[in-house]
Amino acid sequence: MLTDRLAEPRYGAYSFLLQDYYVEQWANNCVVHVLVSDVDRWWNQIRGLDVASRYEIKATAPRLENWGKVAGITDPSGVLWLIIEPILHSDLEANRDS
């Protein structure tokens, strides 16, 4: 906790800031995209912390989309967090040529 209204959650070398500021209309229309190199590793961490039941939030297991592998959680304020392992252009080209 940086202050009583600002926290900095960390995961290894990565962190982000969470501020105690809430506007329902904005939160319900907000999506945060987090690009990672291994979405399964992130999902295992989320699942291991049991955040879905501890905070009564929705969590969606990784699934393959045409633009990447994506997992998601909706935080208690209604913000959707998409954790994305993008498909690299070189991977797309290799699959197209085979």
LOBA-67329 format. One line per 3 residues: number of its first residue (from 1); their letters; for each residue x, y, z of N, C-alpha, C, O. Coordinates in nm, 3 decimals, always signed. Example, Ala and Ser with C-alpha at 12.3 -4.5 7.8 and 13.67 -1.06 7.14 Angstrom:
1> AS> +1.319:-0.569:+0.780:+1.230:-0.450:+0.780:+1.320:-0.330:+0.780:+1.424:-0.332:+0.846 | +1.285:-0.225:+0.708:+1.367:-0.106:+0.714:+1.290:+0.003:+0.787:+1.341:+0.114:+0.804 .
This chain:
1> MLT> +0.085:-0.117:+0.000:+0.000:+0.000:+0.000:+0.090:+0.123:+0.000:+0.170:+0.143:+0.091 | +0.076:+0.206:-0.103:+0.154:+0.329:-0.111:+0.096:+0.438:-0.022:+0.168:+0.508:+0.049 | -0.037:+0.451:-0.027:-0.109:+0.543:+0.062:-0.239:+0.474:+0.099:-0.262:+0.360:+0.058 .
4> DRL> -0.324:+0.540:+0.175:-0.452:+0.477:+0.209:-0.548:+0.475:+0.089:-0.653:+0.412:+0.097 | -0.513:+0.541:-0.022:-0.598:+0.542:-0.142:-0.526:+0.493:-0.267:-0.580:+0.503:-0.377 | -0.403:+0.439:-0.252:-0.326:+0.396:-0.367:-0.244:+0.272:-0.332:-0.165:+0.272:-0.237 .
7> AEP> -0.263:+0.165:-0.410:-0.191:+0.040:-0.388:-0.115:+0.003:-0.514:-0.153:+0.042:-0.625 | -0.006:-0.072:-0.498:+0.075:-0.115:-0.611:+0.094:-0.268:-0.604:+0.193:-0.315:-0.550 | -0.002:-0.344:-0.659:+0.015:-0.489:-0.663:+0.135:-0.526:-0.752:+0.158:-0.463:-0.855 .
10> RYG> +0.211:-0.627:-0.710:+0.330:-0.670:-0.784:+0.321:-0.818:-0.816:+0.266:-0.897:-0.740 | +0.378:-0.853:-0.930:+0.396:-0.993:-0.970:+0.533:-1.000:-1.035:+0.549:-0.963:-1.151 | +0.632:-1.046:-0.961:+0.769:-1.048:-1.010:+0.816:-0.906:-1.035:+0.806:-0.820:-0.948 .
13> AYS> +0.866:-0.882:-1.156:+0.917:-0.750:-1.193:+0.806:-0.654:-1.238:+0.834:-0.539:-1.272 | +0.681:-0.700:-1.239:+0.572:-0.621:-1.294:+0.481:-0.570:-1.183:+0.462:-0.636:-1.081 | +0.427:-0.452:-1.205:+0.333:-0.395:-1.109:+0.239:-0.299:-1.181:+0.263:-0.260:-1.295 .
16> FLL> +0.133:-0.261:-1.113:+0.043:-0.159:-1.163:-0.016:-0.087:-1.042:-0.007:-0.136:-0.930 | -0.075:+0.027:-1.066:-0.132:+0.106:-0.957:-0.284:+0.094:-0.955:-0.349:+0.098:-1.059 | -0.339:+0.078:-0.836:-0.483:+0.078:-0.815:-0.516:+0.195:-0.724:-0.461:+0.208:-0.614 .
19> QDY> -0.607:+0.280:-0.770:-0.645:+0.399:-0.694:-0.786:+0.382:-0.640:-0.872:+0.326:-0.707 | -0.810:+0.430:-0.520:-0.943:+0.429:-0.460:-1.025:+0.542:-0.521:-1.044:+0.648:-0.461 | -1.074:+0.517:-0.642:-1.154:+0.613:-0.716:-1.252:+0.532:-0.798:-1.211:+0.444:-0.874 .
22> YVE> -1.380:+0.559:-0.786:-1.479:+0.474:-0.851:-1.589:+0.556:-0.915:-1.653:+0.639:-0.850 | -1.610:+0.532:-1.043:-1.724:+0.586:-1.116:-1.787:+0.466:-1.187:-1.728:+0.412:-1.281 | -1.905:+0.424:-1.143:-1.965:+0.300:-1.191:-1.975:+0.293:-1.343:-1.938:+0.192:-1.403 .
25> QWA> -2.024:+0.398:-1.407:-2.042:+0.396:-1.552:-1.907:+0.374:-1.622:-1.900:+0.300:-1.720 | -1.803:+0.438:-1.573:-1.670:+0.422:-1.634:-1.618:+0.281:-1.609:-1.569:+0.217:-1.702 | -1.629:+0.232:-1.487:-1.576:+0.099:-1.452:-1.644:-0.010:-1.534:-1.578:-0.103:-1.579 .
28> NNC> -1.774:+0.001:-1.552:-1.849:-0.102:-1.626:-1.823:-0.100:-1.776:-1.869:-0.188:-1.848 | -1.750:+0.000:-1.824:-1.716:+0.010:-1.966:-1.565:+0.010:-1.989:-1.518:+0.057:-2.092 | -1.490:-0.041:-1.893:-1.345:-0.038:-1.901:-1.288:-0.179:-1.917:-1.330:-0.272:-1.848 .
31> VVH> -1.194:-0.194:-2.009:-1.121:-0.319:-2.027:-0.972:-0.287:-2.021:-0.923:-0.198:-2.091 | -0.901:-0.359:-1.936:-0.756:-0.345:-1.925:-0.695:-0.467:-1.994:-0.725:-0.580:-1.957 | -0.609:-0.443:-2.092:-0.541:-0.551:-2.164:-0.400:-0.565:-2.108:-0.324:-0.468:-2.106 .
34> VLV> -0.367:-0.685:-2.063:-0.233:-0.713:-2.012:-0.171:-0.817:-2.105:-0.217:-0.931:-2.110 | -0.067:-0.778:-2.179:-0.001:-0.869:-2.273:+0.111:-0.943:-2.201:+0.197:-0.881:-2.138 | +0.108:-1.076:-2.211:+0.206:-1.160:-2.141:+0.262:-1.263:-2.239:+0.206:-1.286:-2.346 .
37> SDV> +0.373:-1.324:-2.201:+0.433:-1.426:-2.287:+0.379:-1.567:-2.258:+0.397:-1.657:-2.340 | +0.314:-1.587:-2.142:+0.263:-1.719:-2.105:+0.135:-1.702:-2.024:+0.139:-1.690:-1.902 | +0.022:-1.703:-2.092:-0.106:-1.679:-2.024:-0.139:-1.793:-1.928:-0.203:-1.769:-1.826 .
40> DRW> -0.096:-1.915:-1.956:-0.124:-2.026:-1.866:-0.055:-2.007:-1.731:-0.111:-2.040:-1.627 | +0.065:-1.955:-1.734:+0.137:-1.927:-1.609:+0.061:-1.824:-1.525:+0.046:-1.841:-1.404 | +0.014:-1.719:-1.590:-0.065:-1.618:-1.519:-0.195:-1.677:-1.466:-0.236:-1.649:-1.353 .
43> WNQ> -0.261:-1.759:-1.547:-0.387:-1.820:-1.505:-0.365:-1.910:-1.384:-0.446:-1.909:-1.291 | -0.258:-1.987:-1.385:-0.229:-2.075:-1.271:-0.207:-1.993:-1.144:-0.247:-2.035:-1.035 | -0.144:-1.877:-1.158:-0.124:-1.789:-1.043:-0.258:-1.736:-0.992:-0.283:-1.737:-0.871 .
46> IRG> -0.343:-1.691:-1.080:-0.476:-1.640:-1.043:-0.558:-1.750:-0.977:-0.620:-1.729:-0.873 | -0.558:-1.867:-1.039:-0.634:-1.980:-0.986:-0.579:-2.023:-0.849:-0.656:-2.054:-0.758 | -0.446:-2.023:-0.836:-0.384:-2.061:-0.709:-0.418:-1.966:-0.595:-0.424:-2.008:-0.479 .
49> LDV> -0.440:-1.840:-0.627:-0.478:-1.742:-0.525:-0.627:-1.747:-0.492:-0.673:-1.685:-0.396 | -0.704:-1.822:-0.573:-0.847:-1.840:-0.554:-0.922:-1.707:-0.549:-1.014:-1.689:-0.469 | -0.882:-1.614:-0.636:-0.942:-1.480:-0.633:-1.090:-1.482:-0.669:-1.167:-1.401:-0.619 .
52> ASR> -1.132:-1.574:-0.757:-1.272:-1.576:-0.799:-1.366:-1.599:-0.681:-1.465:-1.526:-0.667 | -1.338:-1.696:-0.598:-1.429:-1.721:-0.485:-1.400:-1.628:-0.368:-1.492:-1.591:-0.295 | -1.274:-1.590:-0.347:-1.241:-1.501:-0.236:-1.306:-1.364:-0.251:-1.348:-1.304:-0.152 .
55> YEI> -1.314:-1.316:-0.375:-1.367:-1.181:-0.399:-1.499:-1.182:-0.475:-1.550:-1.076:-0.513 | -1.555:-1.301:-0.496:-1.682:-1.317:-0.566:-1.681:-1.243:-0.700:-1.768:-1.161:-0.728 | -1.581:-1.275:-0.781:-1.568:-1.215:-0.913:-1.574:-1.323:-1.019:-1.561:-1.442:-0.989 .
58> KAT> -1.593:-1.281:-1.142:-1.597:-1.374:-1.254:-1.455:-1.391:-1.308:-1.383:-1.294:-1.329 | -1.416:-1.516:-1.330:-1.286:-1.547:-1.390:-1.310:-1.643:-1.507:-1.385:-1.740:-1.494 | -1.246:-1.616:-1.619:-1.263:-1.697:-1.740:-1.130:-1.762:-1.775:-1.030:-1.693:-1.796 .
61> APR> -1.129:-1.895:-1.782:-1.007:-1.970:-1.812:-0.956:-1.935:-1.952:-1.032:-1.889:-2.037 | -0.827:-1.957:-1.975:-0.770:-1.927:-2.107:-0.843:-2.000:-2.221:-0.881:-2.116:-2.209 | -0.860:-1.927:-2.329:-0.921:-1.983:-2.450:-0.847:-1.923:-2.569:-0.793:-1.813:-2.562 .
64> LEN> -0.845:-1.997:-2.676:-0.775:-1.952:-2.796:-0.869:-1.872:-2.885:-0.976:-1.920:-2.924 | -0.828:-1.751:-2.915:-0.899:-1.665:-3.010:-0.811:-1.652:-3.134:-0.696:-1.696:-3.131 | -0.862:-1.594:-3.241:-0.780:-1.583:-3.363:-0.668:-1.481:-3.348:-0.581:-1.474:-3.435 .
67> WGK> -0.667:-1.401:-3.242:-0.565:-1.300:-3.220:-0.474:-1.331:-3.101:-0.379:-1.258:-3.075 | -0.505:-1.441:-3.029:-0.420:-1.479:-2.916:-0.493:-1.570:-2.820:-0.611:-1.601:-2.838 | -0.422:-1.612:-2.718:-0.479:-1.691:-2.610:-0.513:-1.595:-2.498:-0.428:-1.517:-2.456 .
70> VAG> -0.639:-1.601:-2.449:-0.687:-1.497:-2.356:-0.759:-1.558:-2.237:-0.839:-1.651:-2.250 | -0.730:-1.503:-2.120:-0.803:-1.534:-1.997:-0.856:-1.401:-1.944:-0.809:-1.295:-1.985 | -0.953:-1.406:-1.856:-1.006:-1.280:-1.806:-1.058:-1.288:-1.665:-1.098:-1.394:-1.617 .
73> ITD> -1.056:-1.175:-1.599:-1.122:-1.160:-1.470:-1.194:-1.026:-1.470:-1.149:-0.929:-1.530 | -1.306:-1.023:-1.402:-1.377:-0.897:-1.381:-1.358:-0.862:-1.235:-1.402:-0.935:-1.147 | -1.294:-0.749:-1.209:-1.261:-0.715:-1.070:-1.387:-0.669:-0.996:-1.491:-0.648:-1.058 .
76> PSG> -1.379:-0.653:-0.864:-1.498:-0.618:-0.786:-1.567:-0.489:-0.828:-1.685:-0.471:-0.799 | -1.495:-0.398:-0.895:-1.559:-0.273:-0.937:-1.625:-0.285:-1.074:-1.693:-0.192:-1.117 | -1.607:-0.399:-1.143:-1.669:-0.420:-1.274:-1.575:-0.406:-1.390:-1.617:-0.422:-1.505 .
79> VLW> -1.447:-0.376:-1.366:-1.349:-0.362:-1.473:-1.309:-0.501:-1.522:-1.277:-0.589:-1.441 | -1.310:-0.521:-1.654:-1.267:-0.647:-1.715:-1.118:-0.641:-1.742:-1.070:-0.549:-1.809 | -1.043:-0.738:-1.692:-0.899:-0.751:-1.716:-0.879:-0.869:-1.808:-0.910:-0.983:-1.772 .
82> LII> -0.828:-0.844:-1.928:-0.795:-0.952:-2.022:-0.645:-0.976:-2.018:-0.567:-0.884:-2.039 | -0.607:-1.098:-1.991:-0.466:-1.137:-1.988:-0.442:-1.213:-2.117:-0.499:-1.319:-2.140 | -0.358:-1.156:-2.203:-0.348:-1.201:-2.341:-0.206:-1.245:-2.375:-0.109:-1.172:-2.351 .
85> EPI> -0.196:-1.364:-2.433:-0.072:-1.410:-2.493:-0.093:-1.395:-2.644:-0.155:-1.481:-2.707 | -0.041:-1.287:-2.702:-0.069:-1.260:-2.843:-0.010:-1.367:-2.935:+0.093:-1.427:-2.905 | -0.078:-1.388:-3.046:-0.021:-1.472:-3.151:+0.074:-1.384:-3.230:+0.036:-1.279:-3.282 .
88> LHS> +0.198:-1.427:-3.239:+0.298:-1.350:-3.312:+0.277:-1.364:-3.463:+0.231:-1.469:-3.509 | +0.308:-1.263:-3.537:+0.292:-1.268:-3.682:+0.371:-1.384:-3.742:+0.327:-1.446:-3.838 | +0.488:-1.414:-3.686:+0.568:-1.526:-3.738:+0.496:-1.658:-3.716:+0.507:-1.749:-3.799 .
91> DLE> +0.422:-1.672:-3.605:+0.344:-1.794:-3.579:+0.231:-1.806:-3.681:+0.203:-1.915:-3.731 | +0.165:-1.695:-3.711:+0.056:-1.697:-3.809:+0.107:-1.738:-3.946:+0.044:-1.819:-4.014 | +0.221:-1.682:-3.986:+0.278:-1.715:-4.116:+0.320:-1.861:-4.123:+0.302:-1.926:-4.227 .
94> ANR> +0.376:-1.914:-4.015:+0.418:-2.055:-4.013:+0.296:-2.146:-4.025:+0.301:-2.247:-4.096 | +0.186:-2.112:-3.957:+0.064:-2.193:-3.966:+0.000:-2.182:-4.103:-0.059:-2.279:-4.151 | +0.009:-2.067:-4.166:-0.049:-2.047:-4.298:+0.026:-2.128:-4.404:-0.035:-2.180:-4.497 .
97> DS> +0.160:-2.138:-4.388:+0.241:-2.209:-4.485:+0.235:-2.360:-4.470:+0.276:-2.432:-4.561 | +0.186:-2.411:-4.357:+0.184:-2.557:-4.338:+0.055:-2.620:-4.383:+0.038:-2.741:-4.373 .
